[in-house]
Amino acid sequence: MQFPARLSDRTQSGAARFQTTHWSMVLKAGLGAEEALLRLCRNYWVPLYAYTRRRGHGVHEAEDLTQSFFAHVLENHGLATVAPSKGRFRSFLLVSLKHFLDNEWNKERALKRGGGRVTISWDELPPREREAIEPSQELSPERLFDREWALTLLDRVMKQLQKECVAARKGELFEQLKGYLTGDGGEKSYQQIAKDLNMTEGAVKVSAHRLRRRFGELLRDQIERTVADPSEIDAELRELFAALN
């Protein structure tokens, strides 16, 4: 199984693939589902890395730990103790990562080095090493994980919608309206967009409405892939937007 080696590689590959694997399928398949599990995991590279960094690990160590975590899940049959009642995929991932960082990795490193290891605190890291994941406000590792999960998910959905629009020869329309899809508003007014695209303002508003609706459909579809039961989708959506506040 190949993993993206560094941050730039795994960010690009994770955003490029819109996976079809469902968490419910992984749970039903049990120990025969490691490949499917890792396909899901790849989309969580950024949140897992951000969590590990926030725990106090340096840039390269956090990358290595994230890589090692995926290998650990595969090599140690990470689904052996998972049941459908465990619920959401991100909850499973975060609990598994915590266990890995607190136990397996530390034990192995202690044995190799003949004792414990010193962990560099987040506050002691040079600013240049904190990269772009340091939040503007203080967040716990768990809150940072949720925030990066939400941003990664929205980015992936946005890229899928863009791909659909380009395929339908509406790429320019998407670029003009994408700022309206998440409620932030665009840089241009509907009137200005209509003028730029030689459309009526009414047609632009209808197009924006359709894009927002499709964005919502893709978002629900993506979240459905990470819950054990479709009844959990609405709650997961609420948590997604709460993580961005």
Number of C-alpha atoms within 10 A of each C-alpha: 8 6 16 16 11 12 14 9 11 18 17 11 14 21 18 14 14 15 15 12 17 21 25 20 16 24 22 14 13 18 17 14 19 18 14 17 24 19 19 23 17 20 23 23 23 22 25 31 24 27 25 25 26 23 19 18 21 20 18 13 14 20 23 14 22 25 18 15 20 19 17 18 20 18 10 9 15 20 19 12 9 15 13 16 9 13 18 21 21 20 14 14 17 17 10 16 22 15 12 19 16 11 11 14 15 15 14 12 13 12 10 10 9 9 11 13 10 7 10 12 13 17 10 8 14 10 10 7 13 16 9 8 15 16 10 6 6 9 13 12 18 16 14 24 23 25 23 23 23 20 17 20 18 19 13 22 23 20 15 19 21 21 16 14 17 15 10 9 11 13 16 13 20 22 13 21 24 22 15 18 20 13 9 9 12 16 13 13 13 21 14 15 20 19 13 11 13 10 14 13 17 12 12 22 16 11 15 21 15 13 21 19 13 15 21 15 12 18 20 17 16 21 21 22 22 24 22 23 15 14 10 15 21 13 9 17 16 10 14 20 14 12 17 14 6
